[in-house]
Amino acid sequence: MLNLPVRASHLALLLSSDEKLQERQHLITLCERFGVAPPEKKKWITLVPPLILFKYVGNNTASFSTYSFYVHDTPKDPFADSALKKVPVDWMSQLTGQVIVAAHATNCLRY
């Protein structure tokens, strides 16, 4: 469940068979970095390191994977920094595949 306020970044990547094999190790690397168990070879995982909730959807037979990153905070300008900026830059730079969707959103209702 997501609580407000929240910023989200979503990526969908088109992957070749070889890239799909590399992706698993790349996910394990991220999990190890945050001290959480790596995903099973099924559908998704959720990590809850400080500031980030991360969801991955993919499997060994799909030709694409999706990644969603959520940050719960209240920045002065919610569109100045995307949730994606909280993801380790070195890890992001090594993602395999071709980006087919990239979206950023925010919900920071103030009363």
C-alpha positions as CSV (number, residue, x, y, z in Angstrom):
1,M,0.0,0.0,0.0
2,L,1.2,3.5,-0.8
3,N,0.8,6.4,1.5
4,L,0.7,10.0,0.4
5,P,2.7,11.9,-0.5
6,V,4.4,9.8,-3.0
7,R,6.5,10.2,-6.1
8,A,6.8,7.3,-8.6
9,S,9.0,6.4,-11.6
10,H,8.1,3.5,-13.8
11,L,10.3,1.9,-16.5
12,A,9.4,-0.9,-19.0
13,L,12.4,-2.5,-20.8
14,L,12.3,-4.7,-23.9
15,L,14.9,-7.5,-23.4
16,S,16.6,-10.1,-25.6
17,S,17.1,-13.6,-24.3
18,D,20.7,-12.9,-23.3
19,E,19.7,-9.6,-21.6
20,K,17.0,-11.5,-19.6
21,L,19.7,-13.8,-18.3
22,Q,21.9,-10.8,-17.2
23,E,18.9,-9.1,-15.6
24,R,18.6,-11.7,-12.8
25,Q,22.2,-11.2,-11.6
26,H,21.6,-7.4,-11.8
27,L,18.6,-7.7,-9.5
28,I,20.6,-9.8,-7.1
29,T,23.3,-7.1,-7.0
30,L,20.6,-4.5,-6.0
31,C,19.2,-6.8,-3.3
32,E,22.6,-7.4,-1.8
33,R,23.3,-3.7,-1.8
34,F,20.3,-3.1,0.4
35,G,20.7,-6.3,2.5
36,V,17.5,-8.0,1.4
37,A,16.8,-11.5,0.0
38,P,17.0,-11.7,-3.8
39,P,13.8,-12.5,-5.8
40,E,12.8,-16.0,-6.6
41,K,12.6,-16.8,-10.3
42,K,9.0,-15.8,-10.3
43,K,7.2,-12.5,-10.8
44,W,8.1,-9.7,-8.5
45,I,10.0,-8.4,-5.4
46,T,9.6,-5.5,-3.1
47,L,12.5,-3.8,-1.3
48,V,12.0,-1.3,1.5
49,P,15.4,0.4,2.0
50,P,15.4,3.9,3.4
51,L,13.2,6.2,1.2
52,I,12.5,3.7,-1.6
53,L,9.9,1.0,-2.3
54,F,10.8,-0.9,-5.4
55,K,8.7,-3.3,-7.4
56,Y,9.9,-5.5,-10.2
57,V,7.7,-7.5,-12.6
58,G,9.2,-10.0,-15.0
59,N,9.9,-13.6,-15.6
60,N,12.1,-15.9,-17.6
61,T,9.7,-16.1,-20.6
62,A,8.6,-12.5,-21.0
63,S,10.3,-10.3,-23.5
64,F,10.0,-7.3,-21.2
65,S,10.3,-6.3,-17.5
66,T,9.0,-3.4,-15.6
67,Y,10.4,-1.5,-12.6
68,S,8.5,0.8,-10.4
69,F,10.2,3.0,-7.8
70,Y,8.3,4.9,-5.1
71,V,9.6,7.6,-2.7
72,H,7.5,8.7,0.3
73,D,8.4,12.3,1.0
74,T,7.3,15.9,0.6
75,P,9.8,17.9,-1.5
76,K,9.2,21.6,-2.0
77,D,8.9,21.0,-5.7
78,P,7.6,17.4,-6.3
79,F,8.5,17.5,-10.0
80,A,12.1,18.7,-9.5
81,D,13.3,15.2,-8.5
82,S,11.9,12.0,-9.7
83,A,11.8,8.8,-7.6
84,L,14.3,7.4,-10.1
85,K,16.9,9.8,-8.7
86,K,16.9,7.8,-5.5
87,V,18.0,4.6,-7.2
88,P,21.8,4.0,-7.2
89,V,23.2,5.6,-10.4
90,D,25.8,2.9,-11.0
91,W,23.1,0.2,-10.8
92,M,20.7,2.1,-13.1
93,S,23.5,2.6,-15.7
94,Q,24.0,-1.1,-16.0
95,L,20.3,-2.0,-16.7
96,T,20.0,-4.1,-19.8
97,G,17.4,-3.8,-22.5
98,Q,15.7,-1.0,-24.4
99,V,13.5,1.4,-22.6
100,I,10.0,1.3,-24.1
101,V,8.2,3.3,-21.4
102,A,9.5,5.8,-18.8
103,A,7.1,7.7,-16.7
104,H,7.2,9.9,-13.6
105,A,4.3,10.9,-11.4
106,T,3.6,12.5,-8.1
107,N,0.7,12.7,-5.7
108,C,1.3,15.3,-3.1
109,L,-2.1,16.7,-2.2
110,R,-1.9,19.5,0.3
111,Y,-4.9,20.7,2.3
